[in-house]
């Protein structure tokens, strides 16, 4: 049985619009299920007149619309993207490709294809962890104000990891995997459930990684200096925002384990105590506690839906402009 070359090519998407009587239908390929929710929220808000149909992974269909092959990953979406159109788009994590768009083929392909949207930050997880949103996030899920300085914490973390990020990206553009994006797990992973202790562990891990790289490579050269300047000036990667460009899954897990979960747990206990003390009638107290228990959802699940990054980072402006260009 013959197969289509890509999951939902322009002909398929055009025909789907005609056959379903929905001219505003848009097929959207995304990398994973969690990406589907993120991009659906973004695209539906910016283009409410469109009807978006999301397809996690890259799916190859036979001529009867039966699935014959599924491929997970950004590379397959990029490979198919030359056939994309206003009725069939792709959405991918930038990884290092935004930082290295002047150096990598994938970076150039993404930046030069208006039907292929990207996160600019390393991934959607980084945007979910945007520091300026986390106080509001904690209040929304606990109904208690928090005095933890999330912006200061992630700024400090960024200053610690920034030299390693620049070294990693510099080597990556040379196709050198001495410190690849996956190696961030060794730096950001920790067992501490205390923010300050965790930050010190990350500092030690980072310093050790830098020492090892400096033994192997010479970073005291003009080419490296120029690369670092371009990262700062052309990509707006500051020493305070480096956390947005390290591998997002590891950042997400670190922040969840060492900062957010302990903070939210403390706030929830605090609010339960307030409810216990606020009602003199037992039935009212029980009702209030039951209602509050409905908010007691896992922090991982809740932070996975933290879309407060909008209008709180220049990155959102870039994504918004890219989306509007598709249907301008």
Secondary structure as UniProt FT lines:
FT   TURN            7..8
FT   HELIX           10..20
FT   TURN            23..24
FT   STRAND          25..30
FT   HELIX           33..46
FT   TURN            48..49
FT   STRAND          51..56
FT   STRAND          58..62
FT   TURN            63..64
FT   STRAND          67..71
FT   HELIX           74..80
FT   HELIX           81..83
FT   TURN            86..87
FT   STRAND          88..92
FT   TURN            95..103
FT   HELIX           105..111
FT   TURN            114..115
FT   STRAND          116..118
FT   HELIX           124..128
FT   HELIX           131..133
FT   HELIX           134..142
FT   HELIX           150..173
FT   TURN            174..175
FT   TURN            178..179
FT   HELIX           181..183
FT   HELIX           184..188
FT   HELIX           195..216
FT   HELIX           222..234
FT   TURN            239..240
FT   HELIX           242..244
FT   HELIX           248..255
FT   HELIX           256..260
FT   HELIX           261..278
FT   HELIX           282..293
FT   TURN            294..295
FT   HELIX           299..303
FT   TURN            304..305
FT   TURN            308..311
FT   HELIX           314..326
//
